[in-house]
Amino acid sequence: MQVTTSEDGAGWLAFFRDLTARGLAGVKLVTSDAHAGLVSAIGATLPGAAWQRCRTHYAANLMSATPKSSWGWVKALLHSIYDQPDAEAVHAQFDRVVDALAEKLPTVADHLEQARADILAFTTFPKEIWRQIWSNNPNERLNREIRRRTDVVGIFPDRTSIIRLVGAVLAEQHDEWAEGRRYLGLDVLARAQAVNTTKEVPTDLPLQAITA
């Protein structure tokens, strides 16, 4: 387990380097928010992996660029992009949404257009796993549980004690995903592994602290 004192670019880079040193390979897709330090670390350590910008985090980013009075219908339009039956329909609906926004909210339309490749990376993969890969909500829930457990302790005497507690939480979640409620089936994983991910995440972003 990799333990770091802050969520900055250097910490994420060390985290992913540790994973690859321990044998992580063949990664096809990484889903995360768009903080530059994290994205840069992914690109530097997992060449060839596609990057999916978490739809939940992106919605929050888009909301910040949208007038408050308009967010309700803009949010509905954004959700309509994901509520399509196949990849072709997703991309077609994206185009319609951008066109619908361009006249009334050109800044919002531009924001969405610039994020096109990042938030639609999931469409390259089998539809059966879209819900599992278009956001990192399960990881966020796991992080909240880790924070809840660690807040009870407050101050840890050393790193060993942190690893012992957090490791137990991670082991519980691993067992649930592997046995109790399998997160991804082996058959669809095999098909996802066959996907040719040609677009790599950018590697020239500066490593900077994560602020949210």
HUPERA-V933306 format. One record per pair of residues at least 6 apart in sequence whose C-alpha atoms are under 6 Angstrom apart, sorted by the first residue. I is the first residue (numbers start at 1). GAP is how many residues later the second one is. D is the distance in whole Angstrom. If there is no record, write none. Layout:
i=(I & I)
gap=(GAP & GAP)
d=(D & D)
//
This chain:
i=(2 & 7 & 8 & 8 & 8 & 9 & 9 & 9 & 9 & 9 & 12 & 13 & 27 & 28 & 28 & 29 & 29 & 29 & 30 & 31 & 31 & 31 & 31 & 32 & 32 & 33 & 33 & 33 & 37 & 37 & 40 & 40 & 43 & 43 & 43 & 44 & 48 & 49 & 50 & 50 & 50 & 51 & 52 & 52 & 52 & 53 & 53 & 54 & 54 & 54 & 55 & 81 & 81 & 81 & 84 & 87 & 98 & 101 & 102 & 122 & 125 & 177)
gap=(13 & 203 & 200 & 201 & 202 & 28 & 29 & 198 & 199 & 200 & 26 & 28 & 22 & 21 & 22 & 20 & 21 & 22 & 21 & 20 & 21 & 22 & 23 & 21 & 22 & 20 & 21 & 24 & 170 & 171 & 163 & 165 & 158 & 159 & 160 & 159 & 152 & 151 & 147 & 149 & 150 & 150 & 66 & 67 & 69 & 65 & 66 & 80 & 81 & 82 & 80 & 9 & 12 & 13 & 6 & 36 & 11 & 8 & 7 & 12 & 67 & 6)
d=(6 & 6 & 6 & 4 & 5 & 4 & 6 & 4 & 5 & 6 & 6 & 5 & 6 & 5 & 6 & 5 & 5 & 6 & 5 & 6 & 5 & 6 & 6 & 6 & 5 & 6 & 5 & 6 & 4 & 5 & 5 & 6 & 5 & 6 & 5 & 6 & 5 & 6 & 6 & 6 & 5 & 6 & 5 & 6 & 5 & 5 & 5 & 6 & 4 & 6 & 5 & 5 & 6 & 6 & 5 & 5 & 5 & 5 & 5 & 6 & 6 & 5)
//
